Amino acid sequence: MTTLAHEIPVSDIDPFSTEFLSDPLPFHEKLRELGPVVYLSRYEVHAVARYADVHRALTDWQSLQSGAGVGLSNFTHEKPWRPPSLLLEADPPRHDAPRAVLSQLLSQRRLRALKGRWQADAASLVDEVLAQGTEFDAISALAEPFPLRVFPDAVGIGQEHREHLLPYGDFAFNAFGPRNDRVTGPAKTIAPAIEWISDQCRRENLNDSGFGARIWAAADRGEITHEQAPFLVRSLLTAGVDTTVTGVAAVLHALATHPDQWERLRADRSLLARAFEEGVRLESPVQTFFRTTTTETRIADAVIPPERKVMMFLGAANRDPRRWPDPQRFDLSRDPSGHVAFGMGLHHCVGQHVARQEVTALVDALLDRVSAIELTQAPRRHLNNTLRGWESMPVRVRV
C-alpha cells in the first residue's frame, strides 16, 4: 500500500472481481479500516465505505453529482450505452420534474390502493408453492415470481415476454461496473430484451390504469415532456424488479438464518416493516453507486480533486460498527432507520415504498401458513457488478 497526497490510502482491491463479489464482507472491513477515503488504483476512483462518509457523499448532490453517471463510466467523457436515467443520472433542475411525477405516483397513499390485491397475490403464490411440498428454492419459487407478477401489472404492461425483465435489469446493473465478463457476455444476447423494454414504454402498449399510463398523462398535463415519458417508464422497469427480487431474498434469508427473530415476528406482526428495513440493511440489494466531484471536495480529512469518480459502498456502510452495534446480526430490536440501502438525500430510491409493500405482503402470507423456515443447504450467490443477490436458496418450511 502506498499513499497519495492528502494522506489518502491507495489499495489495489478490485470491487468487481469474482473474489470480492462472492464474499465482499472481509473487503468491506479492510476498506473501512484503511480510512474514510481510499483510492482504488485499478479503476482510478476514490472510495468511501464508512457510514458517515457514504451518507455525506449521498446527500451532497452539489459537490458530488449524479449527472455524470452513477456507475464507473464518466458521462462527461464517455457516451452511455443507453440514454441516462432521468432519476438516477440527473441533478436539479433536470431531475426535479420527473422525480416529482414519480414521487406522487409511488407515494404510500397511492400504493395503499394496491395493497389488498398484492396481499391476495402473495397468498395465492404461497399456496401454490406449498401445494407442491415443503421444500423448495426460495428464489425461483417466491423471490422472483412475486415481483414479476405484481409490479409489471401495476406498471400496466402486458403478460407476454415478461421473462425479459430480469435479464435486462441484471444487465443494466452490471453495466454500472467495468466492461468485464458480466457485461460482455450478456451483451451478445441482450438486444431482444432491450428492444422489448423500449416497446413496453410506448403509450399504445400500456393499459389505461397503470403507472405507465399515468406517467404519459402527466406529460399531457405538461408536468414532464412527452419525450421524457417513455424514459420515465423505462426507469420503473429497469429498477423495479431485480432490486425487489433481491430485497425479498434478503429478508427471507435473514429470517431463515435467525429462527429466534422469525418466532418474534410470528408473535408480533407489527414488526413486519422493521423486518424489511433490517433485512435490506443487512444485505443491501444495491451494494455500490458512484458520484463525480464537481469541485475540490472534502470528505472527512481527505480532499478529492474535481472530476473524480467516488465509489460509495452502501453495503459496507450498512454494516459499519461505527454506526450499528453488532452489525452482522439481523435484530428486530434494532432501529434500522437511517440505513442507506435505498440511498439518501435528493436521489434516494423513489420506488422504495413499492419494494416495502411487496416484501411485507409476501412475508405476511408466509407467516399465515408457515410455522418455521430454515435453509437446507448453503445458498448460491448470483454475482452482479452492483447488486448482491442469490441464484438459489433451498429452504424447508414447517406448516
C-alpha positions in Angstrom: 0.0 0.0 0.0 1.2 3.5 -0.9 -0.1 6.9 -0.2 -1.4 9.8 -2.3 -1.3 13.5 -1.5 -3.6 14.4 1.4 -2.7 11.1 3.0 -5.4 9.1 1.1 -4.5 5.4 1.3 -4.1 3.5 -2.0 -5.4 0.0 -2.5 -5.4 -2.5 -5.3 -8.6 -4.1 -4.1 -10.9 -4.9 -7.1 -14.5 -4.5 -6.1 -15.7 -6.1 -9.3 -13.6 -9.3 -9.1 -15.3 -12.6 -8.6 -13.5 -13.0 -5.2 -14.9 -9.7 -4.0 -18.4 -10.1 -5.2 -18.6 -13.7 -3.8 -17.8 -12.5 -0.3 -17.4 -8.7 0.0 -17.6 -8.6 3.8 -13.8 -9.0 4.5 -13.0 -6.4 1.8 -15.6 -4.0 3.3 -13.9 -4.3 6.6 -10.5 -3.6 5.0 -11.8 -0.6 3.2 -13.4 0.9 6.3 -10.2 0.4 8.3 -7.9 1.9 5.7 -9.5 5.3 6.1 -12.6 7.5 5.4 -11.5 7.7 1.7 -9.4 5.1 -0.2 -8.0 5.4 -3.7 -8.7 2.2 -5.7 -5.8 2.1 -8.1 -7.2 -0.5 -10.5 -10.0 1.9 -11.6 -8.5 5.2 -10.5 -11.5 6.1 -8.3 -11.9 7.2 -4.8 -14.0 5.0 -2.5 -15.9 5.6 0.8 -17.1 2.6 2.9 -17.8 4.1 6.4 -21.4 5.0 7.1 -20.7 8.7 7.9 -18.8 9.2 4.7 -21.2 7.3 2.5 -24.0 9.4 4.0 -22.1 12.5 3.3 -21.5 11.6 -0.3 -25.1 10.7 -0.9 -26.5 13.9 0.5 -24.2 16.5 -1.1 -25.5 16.5 -4.7 -24.0 19.9 -5.4 -20.4 18.7 -4.9 -20.9 15.1 -5.8 -23.1 14.9 -8.9 -25.1 12.1 -10.3 -25.4 13.6 -13.8 -22.0 12.3 -14.8 -23.3 8.7 -14.2 -23.8 6.6 -11.1 -21.6 3.9 -12.5 -17.9 3.7 -13.2 -18.2 5.5 -16.6 -18.0 9.3 -16.6 -20.6 10.6 -18.9 -18.7 13.9 -19.2 -16.1 12.0 -21.3 -17.9 8.7 -22.3 -21.1 8.0 -24.1 -23.5 5.9 -22.1 -24.8 2.6 -23.6 -28.4 3.9 -23.2 -29.9 7.3 -22.5 -29.1 8.4 -18.9 -31.8 7.8 -16.3 -34.0 10.9 -15.6 -33.9 9.9 -12.0 -30.6 8.2 -11.1 -28.3 10.1 -13.6 -29.7 13.6 -13.4 -29.3 16.5 -11.0 -31.5 19.6 -10.4 -33.1 21.2 -12.3 -33.3 18.3 -14.9 -34.0 15.8 -12.1 -36.9 17.8 -10.5 -39.9 17.3 -12.7 -39.5 13.6 -13.4 -38.8 13.0 -9.7 -42.0 14.9 -8.6 -44.1 12.9 -11.0 -42.9 9.5 -9.8 -42.9 10.6 -6.1 -46.6 11.3 -6.4 -47.4 8.1 -8.3 -45.5 5.9 -6.0 -46.5 7.5 -2.7 -47.6 5.4 0.2 -51.1 6.8 -0.1 -51.3 5.8 -3.8 -49.9 2.4 -3.1 -52.5 1.6 -0.5 -54.9 1.1 -3.3 -52.8 -1.9 -4.5 -52.3 -3.4 -1.0 -55.3 -5.7 -1.0 -54.6 -7.0 -4.5 -50.9 -7.6 -3.7 -51.8 -9.4 -0.4 -54.2 -11.7 -2.4 -51.5 -12.4 -5.0 -49.0 -13.2 -2.3 -51.4 -15.6 -0.6 -52.1 -17.3 -3.9 -48.4 -17.7 -4.7 -47.5 -19.1 -1.3 -50.5 -21.6 -1.5 -49.3 -22.7 -5.0 -45.8 -23.3 -3.7 -46.9 -25.2 -0.6 -49.2 -27.4 -2.6 -46.0 -28.7 -4.3 -44.3 -29.5 -1.0 -42.5 -28.1 2.0 -39.0 -28.0 0.4 -38.4 -25.5 -2.4 -36.0 -22.9 -3.8 -37.0 -19.6 -2.2 -35.5 -17.7 -5.2 -37.2 -19.4 -8.1 -40.4 -20.2 -6.1 -41.0 -16.9 -4.3 -38.4 -14.1 -4.7 -38.6 -14.0 -8.5 -42.2 -14.9 -9.3 -43.9 -12.4 -6.9 -42.3 -9.1 -8.2 -42.7 -10.4 -11.8 -46.4 -11.0 -11.1 -47.4 -7.8 -9.3 -45.1 -5.0 -10.4 -45.5 -5.3 -14.2 -49.2 -5.4 -13.6 -49.0 -2.2 -11.6 -47.0 -0.5 -14.4 -49.5 -1.7 -16.9 -47.5 -3.8 -19.3 -48.8 -7.0 -21.0 -48.4 -10.6 -19.8 -46.2 -11.8 -22.7 -42.4 -11.9 -22.6 -42.0 -10.7 -19.1 -39.1 -13.1 -18.9 -37.0 -10.3 -20.4 -37.3 -8.1 -17.3 -34.9 -10.0 -15.1 -32.0 -10.3 -17.6 -32.5 -6.7 -18.7 -32.3 -5.5 -15.1 -29.3 -7.7 -14.4 -27.5 -6.3 -17.4 -28.3 -2.7 -16.5 -26.9 -3.1 -13.0 -23.9 -5.0 -14.3 -23.3 -2.1 -16.7 -22.7 0.3 -13.8 -19.4 -1.5 -13.4 -16.5 -2.1 -15.7 -16.8 -3.9 -19.0 -16.0 -7.3 -17.6 -17.3 -10.7 -18.4 -20.6 -10.0 -16.6 -21.2 -7.2 -19.2 -19.6 -8.5 -22.4 -21.1 -12.0 -22.1 -24.8 -10.9 -21.8 -24.2 -8.0 -24.3 -24.2 -10.6 -27.1 -27.7 -11.7 -26.4 -29.4 -8.8 -24.6 -30.7 -6.9 -27.7 -34.1 -8.6 -27.8 -34.7 -7.7 -24.1 -33.7 -4.1 -24.7 -36.0 -3.8 -27.7 -38.9 -5.4 -25.8 -38.4 -3.0 -22.8 -38.4 0.0 -25.2 -41.6 -1.2 -26.8 -43.3 -1.5 -23.4 -42.6 2.1 -22.6 -44.7 3.4 -25.5 -48.1 4.8 -24.7 -50.0 2.4 -27.0 -48.5 -0.7 -25.3 -49.6 0.3 -21.7 -53.0 -0.3 -20.3 -55.1 2.7 -19.1 -54.9 2.2 -15.4 -51.2 1.5 -14.6 -48.3 3.7 -13.5 -47.1 3.9 -17.1 -50.4 5.5 -18.4 -50.3 8.0 -15.5 -46.8 9.0 -16.5 -48.0 9.7 -20.0 -51.0 11.6 -18.5 -48.5 13.8 -16.6 -46.8 14.6 -19.9 -50.2 15.6 -21.3 -50.6 18.0 -18.4 -47.2 19.5 -19.0 -45.6 18.2 -15.8 -42.9 16.4 -17.9 -42.3 16.4 -21.6 -43.6 13.7 -24.0 -40.0 12.9 -24.8 -39.3 12.2 -21.1 -42.4 10.0 -20.6 -41.0 6.7 -22.1 -37.7 7.1 -20.3 -39.5 7.5 -17.0 -41.5 4.3 -17.7 -38.2 2.6 -18.5 -36.7 3.7 -15.2 -39.6 1.9 -13.4 -39.0 -1.3 -15.4 -35.2 -1.2 -15.0 -35.0 -0.6 -11.3 -38.3 -2.0 -10.1 -37.9 -5.8 -10.4 -34.3 -7.1 -9.8 -33.9 -4.9 -6.8 -37.2 -6.1 -5.3 -36.3 -9.7 -6.0 -33.1 -9.2 -4.1 -34.9 -7.4 -1.3 -37.4 -10.3 -0.9 -34.5 -12.8 -0.9 -32.6 -10.7 1.7 -35.5 -10.7 4.2 -36.2 -14.5 3.6 -32.5 -15.3 4.1 -32.4 -13.2 7.3 -35.4 -14.9 8.8 -34.3 -18.4 7.8 -31.0 -17.9 9.5 -32.3 -16.2 12.6 -35.1 -18.5 13.9 -35.5 -16.5 17.1 -36.4 -13.4 15.0 -38.8 -15.5 12.9 -40.6 -16.5 16.1 -40.6 -12.9 17.3 -42.2 -11.8 14.0 -44.8 -14.5 14.2 -45.8 -13.3 17.6 -45.9 -9.6 16.6 -46.8 -8.7 13.0 -46.3 -5.0 13.8 -42.6 -5.8 13.3 -43.1 -6.6 9.6 -41.9 -3.2 8.4 -38.9 -3.3 10.7 -38.0 -6.8 9.4 -38.0 -5.4 5.9 -35.7 -2.4 6.9 -33.4 -4.6 8.9 -33.2 -7.2 6.1 -32.2 -4.7 3.5 -29.7 -3.1 5.9 -28.0 -6.4 6.4 -28.0 -7.5 2.8 -28.1 -4.2 0.8 -29.6 -5.1 -2.6 -27.7 -2.3 -4.2 -24.1 -2.6 -3.0 -22.4 0.3 -4.7 -23.1 3.5 -6.6 -20.9 6.3 -7.9 -20.8 10.1 -7.7 -18.5 12.5 -9.5 -16.9 15.5 -7.8 -17.9 18.9 -9.4 -15.3 20.8 -7.4 -12.5 20.1 -4.9 -14.4 18.1 -2.3 -13.5 17.3 1.3 -14.8 14.1 2.9 -13.6 13.7 6.5 -9.9 14.7 6.3 -9.4 13.8 2.7 -9.6 16.3 -0.2 -10.7 14.9 -3.6 -9.9 16.9 -6.8 -12.8 17.8 -9.2 -13.9 15.5 -11.9 -13.1 12.4 -9.9 -15.3 9.3 -9.5 -16.3 8.5 -6.0 -17.5 4.9 -5.3 -19.9 4.6 -2.4 -20.1 1.2 -0.7 -23.6 1.2 0.6 -23.4 -2.4 1.8 -20.2 -1.6 3.8 -21.8 1.5 5.3 -24.8 -0.6 6.4 -22.6 -2.9 8.4 -20.3 -0.3 9.8 -19.8 -0.9 13.5 -19.2 2.8 14.0 -23.0 3.2 13.2 -24.6 -0.2 14.0 -23.9 -2.3 17.2 -23.4 -5.9 16.3 -23.9 -5.1 12.6 -23.7 -8.6 11.3 -26.8 -9.7 13.2 -30.4 -9.5 12.0 -32.1 -8.0 15.0 -35.7 -6.9 15.3 -34.9 -5.0 18.4 -32.7 -2.6 16.4 -34.0 0.6 14.9 -32.6 0.3 11.3 -33.8 3.7 10.2 -31.0 5.7 8.6 -29.7 2.7 6.6 -28.5 3.6 3.1 -29.8 0.6 1.2 -32.1 3.0 -0.7 -29.6 5.8 -0.9 -30.2 9.0 1.0 -31.0 12.6 0.2 -32.2 14.0 -3.1 -31.6 10.8 -5.1 -33.0 8.3 -2.5 -34.9 5.4 -4.2 -38.3 6.8 -5.3 -39.7 3.2 -5.5 -38.7 2.0 -2.0 -42.4 2.1 -0.9 -43.2 -0.4 -3.7 -40.5 -2.8 -2.5 -41.6 -2.4 1.1 -45.2 -3.2 0.3 -44.3 -6.2 -1.9 -41.9 -7.8 0.5 -44.1 -7.3 3.6 -47.1 -8.7 1.7 -45.2 -11.9 0.8 -43.7 -12.4 4.2 -47.1 -11.8 5.8 -48.6 -14.6 3.6 -45.8 -16.9 4.7 -46.4 -16.1 8.4 -50.0 -17.1 7.9 -49.1 -20.5 6.6 -45.7 -21.5 7.9 -44.5 -22.0 11.5 -40.8 -22.3 10.7 -38.4 -21.8 7.8 -34.8 -23.0 7.5 -32.1 -23.4 4.9 -31.5 -27.0 3.7 -28.1 -26.1 2.2 -25.9 -23.1 1.6 -27.5 -20.6 -0.8 -25.7 -19.9 -4.0 -24.9 -16.3 -4.8 -25.7 -14.5 -8.1 -22.8 -12.3 -9.0 -23.6 -8.8 -10.3 -21.3 -5.8 -10.5 -23.8 -3.7 -8.5 -26.4 -5.9 -6.9 -25.9 -8.6 -4.2 -28.4 -11.4 -4.5 -28.8 -15.1 -4.8 -29.0 -17.6 -7.6 -30.6 -20.3 -5.4 -31.7 -20.5 -1.8 -33.0 -24.0 -0.9 -35.3 -24.0 2.2 -37.6 -26.2 4.2 -40.7 -24.9 5.9 -43.0 -26.4 8.5 -46.7 -25.8 8.1 
